[in-house]
Amino acid sequence: MPKFQVLHSGENQALIDATYAKIEKYVNELFHEDEYLKIDDLYSFSFGTVSVNIIVRPWHAEDVLVDVFCYLAEDVELNSDQMEEMLRMNATIPFGSFGLSMENSIKFSYTLAGKNMDLNEFSAAVQNIAAIADQYDEQFANA
C-alpha cells in the first residue's frame, strides 16, 4: 500500500478563494493592468494570435486545480494522421497537452495543483502555454 493518502472528495471554497488571491498577485507581477482581463473568475490575456485563459477548478477537499489553457481551433474534423501527430506532439512538449473537446475544438492546456503553487511554476505554465499555443494555432486552424 502506498504511503500517500487517498484523495478525499469535496470542495474547499476557502482554498479556491486563496488560490485566486495568489493568481491575482502573480498576474500583477507578470502583466501590466491593461494586458489582461478578468471576467468573473476567468483571467485572460492575448499572446500573438491566441487568447490564454486561467481558471481555478475544485479538485478535492485539500487542493484545487489551476487550469491554464487556449482554444486553438473550433469545429475541426481531424483525420487519423492529424490525431496521431497531435498525440506525438504531446509526448515531446514539456508543459501542457493538446486535446479535442466534445465540440471538436482543439485545446492546449496545462493544469497545476493550486495549494502550493508558486510564482515560478505559475509563470512557467503561463509562458509555455502562450508560446506553444501561438506556435501551433495556425497549423490546427487549417486542419
Backbone as a chain_set.jsonl record, in Angstrom:
{"seq": "MPKFQVLHSGENQALIDATYAKIEKYVNELFHEDEYLKIDDLYSFSFGTVSVNIIVRPWHAEDVLVDVFCYLAEDVELNSDQMEEMLRMNATIPFGSFGLSMENSIKFSYTLAGKNMDLNEFSAAVQNIAAIADQYDEQFANA", "coords": {"N": [[0.842, -1.182, 0.0], [0.62, 2.218, -0.871], [2.321, 5.054, 0.623], [1.078, 7.486, 0.421], [-1.911, 9.414, 1.019], [-5.28, 8.636, 0.185], [-7.095, 10.653, -2.043], [-9.533, 12.914, -0.909], [-12.936, 13.488, -1.558], [-14.83, 16.478, -2.257], [-15.231, 20.022, -1.795], [-13.332, 22.924, -1.35], [-13.954, 25.944, -0.528], [-12.63, 28.071, 0.708], [-9.968, 27.549, 0.062], [-10.108, 27.731, -2.705], [-10.67, 30.479, -2.951], [-8.326, 31.541, -1.783], [-6.441, 30.655, -3.614], [-7.21, 32.036, -5.909], [-6.566, 34.603, -5.003], [-3.807, 34.375, -4.859], [-3.251, 33.961, -7.579], [-4.099, 36.427, -8.594], [-2.163, 38.11, -7.479], [0.17, 37.041, -8.72], [-0.421, 37.42, -11.46], [-0.441, 40.191, -11.561], [2.248, 40.633, -11.137], [3.349, 39.638, -13.455], [2.144, 40.95, -15.608], [1.094, 44.113, -17.028], [-1.624, 46.226, -15.966], [-3.366, 46.732, -18.154], [-2.942, 44.606, -19.835], [-4.256, 42.245, -19.392], [-7.421, 40.6, -18.872], [-10.038, 40.286, -16.494], [-12.734, 38.387, -16.069], [-15.425, 37.661, -14.285], [-14.511, 34.761, -12.76], [-12.44, 34.187, -14.436], [-9.298, 34.66, -15.833], [-7.703, 36.29, -18.532], [-5.501, 36.71, -21.294], [-3.9, 38.094, -24.182], [-1.649, 36.66, -26.511], [0.408, 36.935, -29.095], [-1.34, 35.419, -31.588], [-3.175, 34.107, -30.034], [-5.508, 33.551, -27.32], [-5.024, 33.298, -23.982], [-6.188, 31.561, -21.181], [-7.002, 31.462, -17.684], [-8.101, 29.64, -14.965], [-9.547, 28.617, -11.84], [-10.314, 25.455, -10.563], [-12.378, 23.281, -8.616], [-10.943, 20.46, -6.909], [-10.35, 18.462, -4.847], [-11.023, 18.092, -1.302], [-8.681, 19.084, -0.16], [-7.146, 20.434, -2.006], [-6.905, 22.409, -5.039], [-7.36, 22.913, -8.599], [-5.442, 24.658, -11.007], [-6.098, 25.763, -14.035], [-4.583, 26.389, -17.039], [-5.116, 27.485, -20.214], [-5.726, 27.335, -23.812], [-7.86, 27.752, -26.606], [-7.375, 26.499, -29.753], [-8.479, 25.984, -32.24], [-11.732, 25.753, -33.635], [-14.531, 23.561, -34.125], [-13.34, 21.477, -35.743], [-12.401, 18.867, -37.98], [-10.51, 16.293, -37.573], [-8.299, 14.1, -39.25], [-7.077, 10.687, -39.037], [-4.281, 10.733, -39.245], [-3.652, 13.369, -38.475], [-4.578, 13.349, -35.839], [-2.862, 11.449, -34.761], [-0.443, 12.802, -35.069], [-0.879, 14.919, -33.282], [-0.942, 13.509, -30.858], [1.684, 12.57, -30.79], [3.041, 14.98, -30.577], [2.245, 15.673, -28.009], [3.817, 13.93, -26.563], [6.313, 15.065, -26.638], [6.318, 17.698, -25.785], [7.132, 19.69, -23.039], [5.499, 21.06, -21.123], [2.075, 20.973, -20.767], [-0.642, 19.834, -22.912], [-2.206, 18.751, -25.955], [-5.624, 18.57, -26.817], [-8.872, 17.303, -27.749], [-12.004, 18.624, -27.698], [-15.433, 17.797, -26.782], [-16.92, 19.239, -28.513], [-15.462, 19.356, -30.78], [-13.292, 21.149, -30.671], [-9.943, 22.22, -30.617], [-7.819, 22.12, -27.928], [-5.244, 23.461, -25.959], [-3.599, 22.806, -23.033], [-2.527, 23.13, -19.595], [-2.349, 21.927, -16.338], [-2.135, 22.85, -12.981], [-1.52, 21.961, -9.552], [-3.062, 23.838, -7.081], [-2.756, 24.585, -4.337], [-0.086, 24.723, -3.25], [1.173, 26.15, -5.207], [3.684, 28.112, -6.732], [5.163, 31.281, -7.763], [7.117, 30.771, -9.714], [6.401, 28.237, -10.936], [3.828, 28.875, -11.821], [4.345, 31.0, -13.59], [5.962, 29.656, -15.482], [4.088, 27.839, -16.536], [2.144, 29.592, -17.66], [3.704, 31.062, -19.526], [4.7, 29.012, -21.212], [2.36, 27.756, -22.184], [1.265, 29.91, -23.595], [3.307, 30.482, -25.548], [3.625, 28.009, -26.937], [1.012, 27.461, -27.81], [0.599, 29.696, -29.46], [2.473, 29.123, -31.384], [1.438, 26.836, -32.665], [-1.245, 27.304, -33.344], [-2.144, 28.215, -35.901], [-1.549, 26.072, -37.524], [-3.413, 24.164, -36.662], [-5.759, 25.508, -37.122], [-6.035, 25.35, -39.801], [-6.711, 22.763, -40.213]], "CA": [[0.0, 0.0, 0.0], [1.432, 3.436, -0.911], [2.333, 5.895, 1.813], [0.241, 8.675, 0.257], [-3.315, 9.267, 1.378], [-6.257, 8.692, -0.893], [-7.713, 11.973, -2.126], [-10.897, 12.985, -0.405], [-13.802, 14.332, -2.381], [-15.302, 17.673, -1.579], [-14.805, 21.302, -2.351], [-12.833, 23.791, -0.302], [-14.131, 27.301, -1.046], [-11.574, 28.935, 1.253], [-8.768, 27.289, -0.726], [-10.369, 28.328, -4.025], [-10.501, 31.925, -2.792], [-6.9, 31.81, -1.526], [-5.715, 30.427, -4.864], [-7.49, 33.196, -6.764], [-5.786, 35.732, -4.481], [-2.437, 34.121, -5.283], [-3.203, 34.211, -9.018], [-4.19, 37.883, -8.766], [-0.831, 38.638, -7.171], [1.113, 36.614, -9.753], [-0.781, 38.075, -12.715], [0.017, 41.579, -11.457], [3.705, 40.63, -11.252], [3.727, 39.253, -14.817], [1.483, 41.775, -16.617], [0.56, 45.431, -16.703], [-3.083, 46.156, -15.8], [-4.087, 46.743, -19.423], [-2.551, 43.454, -20.645], [-5.091, 41.082, -19.112], [-8.815, 40.827, -18.481], [-10.624, 39.371, -15.511], [-14.183, 38.333, -16.236], [-15.858, 36.755, -13.22], [-13.365, 34.044, -12.194], [-11.548, 33.82, -15.537], [-8.277, 35.607, -16.275], [-7.404, 36.065, -19.942], [-4.595, 37.652, -21.924], [-3.544, 37.768, -25.561], [-0.244, 36.456, -26.819], [0.429, 36.668, -30.533], [-2.671, 35.228, -32.157], [-4.009, 33.278, -29.161], [-6.002, 34.067, -26.058], [-4.701, 32.352, -22.91], [-7.151, 31.664, -20.086], [-6.603, 30.864, -16.41], [-9.254, 29.485, -14.081], [-9.388, 27.67, -10.735], [-11.384, 24.456, -10.516], [-12.304, 22.402, -7.442], [-10.368, 19.145, -7.157], [-10.785, 17.685, -3.68], [-11.134, 18.927, -0.107], [-7.405, 19.62, 0.299], [-6.428, 21.139, -3.065], [-7.665, 22.875, -6.209], [-6.614, 22.89, -9.851], [-5.31, 25.892, -11.771], [-6.101, 25.35, -15.441], [-4.09, 27.394, -17.977], [-5.5, 26.854, -21.477], [-6.071, 28.083, -25.029], [-8.528, 27.039, -27.69], [-6.61, 26.796, -30.955], [-9.338, 25.893, -33.422], [-13.074, 25.268, -33.301], [-15.286, 22.796, -35.11], [-12.409, 20.851, -36.68], [-12.522, 17.439, -38.257], [-9.159, 15.782, -37.743], [-8.184, 12.733, -39.743], [-6.274, 9.858, -38.125], [-2.888, 11.201, -39.28], [-3.56, 14.595, -37.678], [-4.712, 12.969, -34.429], [-1.609, 10.788, -34.382], [0.557, 13.863, -34.941], [-1.175, 15.633, -32.048], [-0.503, 12.65, -29.754], [3.154, 12.571, -30.782], [3.445, 16.275, -30.042], [2.05, 15.602, -26.55], [4.916, 13.164, -25.976], [7.568, 15.814, -26.681], [6.172, 19.029, -25.204], [7.33, 19.521, -21.595], [4.376, 21.579, -20.349], [0.814, 21.041, -21.481], [-1.003, 18.801, -23.882], [-3.28, 19.054, -26.886], [-6.788, 17.721, -26.661], [-10.017, 17.567, -28.61], [-13.201, 18.69, -26.864], [-16.626, 17.136, -27.316], [-17.442, 20.12, -29.574], [-14.43, 19.358, -31.824], [-12.365, 22.264, -30.548], [-8.62, 21.805, -30.163], [-7.444, 22.851, -26.722], [-3.907, 23.21, -25.42], [-3.748, 23.17, -21.626], [-1.653, 22.607, -18.559], [-3.033, 22.079, -15.064], [-1.281, 22.842, -11.796], [-2.15, 21.9, -8.239], [-3.053, 25.227, -6.653], [-2.496, 24.867, -2.918], [1.313, 25.081, -3.021], [1.7, 26.733, -6.432], [4.476, 29.322, -6.523], [5.278, 32.149, -8.936], [7.948, 30.123, -10.721], [5.657, 27.254, -11.718], [2.73, 29.575, -12.49], [4.94, 31.726, -14.706], [6.364, 28.67, -16.493], [2.876, 27.324, -17.182], [1.548, 30.651, -18.466], [4.58, 31.371, -20.655], [4.778, 27.889, -22.141], [1.074, 27.592, -22.865], [1.148, 31.007, -24.563], [4.263, 30.339, -26.652], [3.352, 26.809, -27.735], [-0.281, 27.653, -28.477], [0.796, 30.655, -30.542], [3.269, 28.456, -32.417], [0.698, 25.789, -33.366], [-2.666, 27.593, -33.605], [-2.441, 28.313, -37.34], [-1.5, 24.711, -38.061], [-4.66, 23.468, -36.372], [-6.852, 26.257, -37.74], [-6.138, 24.915, -41.197], [-6.941, 21.308, -40.226]], "C": [[0.886, 1.245, 0.0], [1.323, 4.24, 0.385], [1.423, 7.112, 1.679], [-1.203, 8.371, 0.599], [-4.187, 9.326, 0.137], [-6.91, 10.07, -0.867], [-9.153, 11.914, -1.655], [-11.726, 13.886, -1.298], [-14.25, 15.533, -1.563], [-14.728, 18.906, -2.222], [-14.435, 22.213, -1.205], [-12.875, 25.233, -0.811], [-13.058, 28.252, -0.529], [-10.279, 28.767, 0.464], [-8.918, 27.84, -2.152], [-10.13, 29.828, -3.963], [-9.035, 32.3, -2.59], [-6.071, 31.636, -2.795], [-5.976, 31.549, -5.851], [-6.708, 34.42, -6.297], [-4.32, 35.599, -4.902], [-2.278, 34.405, -6.78], [-3.253, 35.708, -9.304], [-2.822, 38.525, -8.527], [0.156, 38.292, -8.287], [0.837, 37.3, -11.087], [-0.297, 39.525, -12.696], [1.54, 41.699, -11.479], [4.152, 40.375, -12.689], [3.204, 40.194, -15.902], [1.207, 43.178, -16.087], [-0.958, 45.306, -16.652], [-3.841, 46.046, -17.118], [-3.764, 45.542, -20.319], [-3.377, 42.2, -20.367], [-6.496, 41.532, -18.74], [-9.163, 39.857, -17.375], [-12.129, 39.49, -15.664], [-14.688, 37.245, -15.301], [-14.615, 36.082, -12.637], [-12.34, 33.638, -13.248], [-10.587, 34.97, -15.834], [-7.954, 35.268, -17.72], [-6.426, 37.125, -20.429], [-4.277, 37.174, -23.331], [-2.041, 37.617, -25.671], [-0.168, 36.074, -28.28], [-0.997, 36.573, -31.045], [-3.595, 34.394, -31.277], [-4.466, 34.051, -27.928], [-5.786, 32.977, -25.007], [-5.639, 32.623, -21.747], [-6.625, 30.946, -18.851], [-7.836, 30.813, -15.516], [-8.929, 28.46, -12.992], [-10.595, 26.74, -10.729], [-11.255, 23.639, -9.224], [-11.684, 21.057, -7.833], [-10.796, 18.191, -6.045], [-10.697, 18.598, -2.46], [-9.831, 19.602, 0.301], [-6.593, 20.307, -0.799], [-7.382, 21.53, -4.181], [-6.763, 22.766, -7.43], [-6.583, 24.285, -10.462], [-5.115, 25.467, -13.217], [-5.682, 26.541, -16.301], [-4.321, 26.793, -19.367], [-5.782, 27.855, -22.589], [-6.899, 27.17, -25.922], [-7.848, 27.468, -28.975], [-7.453, 26.785, -32.214], [-10.673, 25.303, -32.985], [-13.665, 24.497, -34.463], [-14.389, 22.19, -36.184], [-12.739, 19.374, -36.845], [-11.122, 16.924, -38.549], [-9.191, 14.374, -38.31], [-7.233, 11.968, -38.818], [-4.81, 10.283, -38.121], [-2.698, 12.445, -38.423], [-3.685, 14.284, -36.184], [-3.439, 12.29, -33.926], [-0.503, 11.823, -34.194], [0.362, 14.632, -33.628], [-0.715, 14.816, -30.83], [1.019, 12.607, -29.662], [3.693, 13.896, -30.238], [3.304, 16.289, -28.523], [3.213, 14.886, -25.868], [6.212, 13.954, -25.907], [7.497, 17.187, -26.036], [6.24, 18.916, -23.682], [6.177, 20.007, -20.725], [3.143, 21.569, -21.231], [0.589, 19.881, -22.429], [-2.143, 19.305, -24.748], [-4.421, 18.085, -26.628], [-7.888, 18.153, -27.608], [-11.267, 17.515, -27.747], [-14.357, 17.941, -27.527], [-17.237, 17.942, -28.467], [-16.452, 20.25, -30.722], [-13.604, 20.635, -31.845], [-11.038, 21.708, -30.052], [-8.205, 22.738, -29.034], [-6.011, 22.473, -26.369], [-3.933, 23.688, -23.977], [-2.689, 22.518, -20.746], [-2.323, 22.899, -17.23], [-2.045, 21.918, -13.921], [-2.119, 22.588, -10.547], [-1.984, 23.275, -7.605], [-2.585, 25.512, -5.241], [-1.07, 25.362, -2.668], [1.973, 25.698, -4.255], [2.5, 27.991, -6.104], [4.579, 30.099, -7.833], [6.07, 31.477, -10.05], [7.149, 29.132, -11.573], [4.465, 27.879, -12.43], [3.246, 30.293, -13.732], [5.354, 30.772, -15.827], [5.149, 28.138, -17.246], [2.284, 28.361, -18.125], [2.39, 30.93, -19.714], [4.626, 30.241, -21.68], [3.473, 27.656, -22.882], [0.924, 28.668, -23.937], [2.043, 30.772, -25.771], [3.938, 29.147, -27.546], [2.031, 26.942, -28.475], [-0.143, 28.61, -29.649], [1.579, 30.033, -31.701], [2.416, 27.509, -33.268], [-0.727, 26.151, -33.762], [-3.0, 27.651, -35.093], [-2.424, 26.935, -38.004], [-2.833, 23.994, -37.84], [-5.863, 24.202, -36.969], [-7.082, 25.838, -39.175], [-6.41, 23.421, -41.319], [-8.259, 20.977, -40.887]], "O": [[1.821, 1.324, 0.798], [0.355, 4.114, 1.135], [1.033, 7.711, 2.681], [-1.663, 7.234, 0.488], [-3.853, 9.995, -0.84], [-7.237, 10.591, 0.199], [-9.891, 10.979, -1.968], [-11.256, 14.934, -1.741], [-14.07, 15.589, -0.346], [-13.852, 18.835, -3.083], [-15.142, 22.272, -0.199], [-11.93, 25.69, -1.454], [-12.623, 29.146, -1.255], [-9.571, 29.745, 0.223], [-7.958, 28.352, -2.728], [-9.46, 30.386, -4.831], [-8.559, 33.276, -3.169], [-5.115, 32.376, -3.026], [-5.063, 31.975, -6.558], [-6.235, 35.197, -7.126], [-3.675, 36.586, -5.255], [-1.294, 35.013, -7.2], [-2.525, 36.2, -10.166], [-2.388, 39.384, -9.296], [0.898, 39.16, -8.747], [1.772, 37.718, -11.77], [0.2, 40.028, -13.704], [2.068, 42.761, -11.809], [5.215, 40.842, -13.099], [3.759, 40.235, -17.0], [1.101, 43.402, -14.882], [-1.52, 44.378, -17.232], [-4.849, 45.344, -17.194], [-4.258, 45.465, -21.443], [-3.205, 41.189, -21.049], [-6.725, 42.677, -18.35], [-8.646, 38.741, -17.325], [-12.718, 40.544, -15.424], [-14.415, 36.061, -15.498], [-13.755, 36.761, -12.077], [-11.461, 32.822, -12.969], [-11.008, 36.105, -16.057], [-7.932, 34.096, -18.096], [-6.505, 38.288, -20.033], [-4.376, 35.984, -23.628], [-1.269, 38.329, -25.029], [-0.632, 35.001, -28.667], [-1.767, 37.528, -30.949], [-4.681, 34.011, -31.712], [-3.879, 35.066, -27.555], [-6.306, 31.868, -25.134], [-5.86, 33.774, -21.372], [-5.9, 29.956, -18.952], [-8.527, 31.815, -15.334], [-8.13, 27.548, -13.206], [-11.738, 27.175, -10.871], [-10.143, 23.34, -8.79], [-11.877, 20.578, -8.951], [-11.522, 17.227, -6.289], [-10.329, 19.766, -2.59], [-9.859, 20.593, 1.032], [-5.461, 20.722, -0.551], [-8.512, 21.048, -4.257], [-5.556, 22.553, -7.309], [-7.581, 25.004, -10.435], [-4.092, 24.883, -13.574], [-6.344, 27.579, -16.295], [-3.795, 25.724, -19.675], [-6.038, 29.035, -22.353], [-6.665, 25.963, -25.984], [-7.751, 28.662, -29.261], [-7.158, 27.514, -33.161], [-10.735, 24.465, -32.085], [-13.345, 24.744, -35.626], [-14.633, 22.358, -37.379], [-13.287, 18.734, -35.948], [-10.61, 17.102, -39.654], [-10.011, 13.551, -37.903], [-6.648, 12.558, -37.909], [-4.156, 10.199, -37.081], [-1.695, 12.566, -37.72], [-2.987, 14.878, -35.362], [-2.998, 12.532, -32.802], [0.287, 11.722, -33.255], [1.335, 14.954, -32.945], [-0.163, 15.373, -29.881], [1.575, 12.609, -28.564], [4.693, 13.916, -29.52], [4.148, 16.853, -27.826], [3.554, 15.198, -24.728], [7.13, 13.559, -25.188], [8.538, 17.785, -25.766], [5.494, 18.137, -23.089], [5.908, 19.413, -19.681], [3.172, 22.106, -22.338], [1.477, 19.076, -22.707], [-2.933, 20.158, -24.343], [-4.205, 16.929, -26.267], [-7.836, 19.235, -28.193], [-11.562, 16.489, -27.133], [-14.263, 17.511, -28.676], [-17.976, 17.402, -29.29], [-16.581, 21.151, -31.55], [-13.258, 21.141, -32.912], [-11.004, 20.84, -29.18], [-8.234, 23.962, -29.163], [-5.62, 21.31, -26.468], [-4.254, 24.848, -23.716], [-2.061, 21.52, -21.099], [-2.815, 24.007, -17.016], [-1.237, 20.991, -13.891], [-3.291, 22.959, -10.495], [-0.881, 23.821, -7.593], [-2.06, 26.594, -4.979], [-0.879, 26.333, -1.937], [3.2, 25.76, -4.335], [2.068, 28.827, -5.31], [4.135, 29.629, -8.88], [5.715, 31.611, -11.221], [7.215, 29.182, -12.801], [4.122, 27.458, -13.534], [2.647, 30.198, -14.803], [5.117, 31.06, -17.001], [5.188, 28.003, -18.469], [1.957, 28.043, -19.268], [1.86, 31.023, -20.821], [4.593, 30.492, -22.884], [3.482, 27.386, -24.083], [0.507, 28.376, -25.058], [1.576, 30.857, -26.907], [3.97, 29.261, -28.771], [1.938, 26.574, -29.646], [-0.705, 28.368, -30.717], [1.363, 30.384, -32.861], [2.647, 27.393, -34.471], [-1.371, 25.37, -34.461], [-4.059, 27.17, -35.497], [-3.191, 26.671, -38.929], [-3.323, 23.299, -38.73], [-6.875, 23.576, -37.287], [-8.189, 25.956, -39.7], [-6.347, 22.87, -42.418], [-8.621, 19.805, -40.99]]}, "num_chains": 1, "name": "protein.A"}
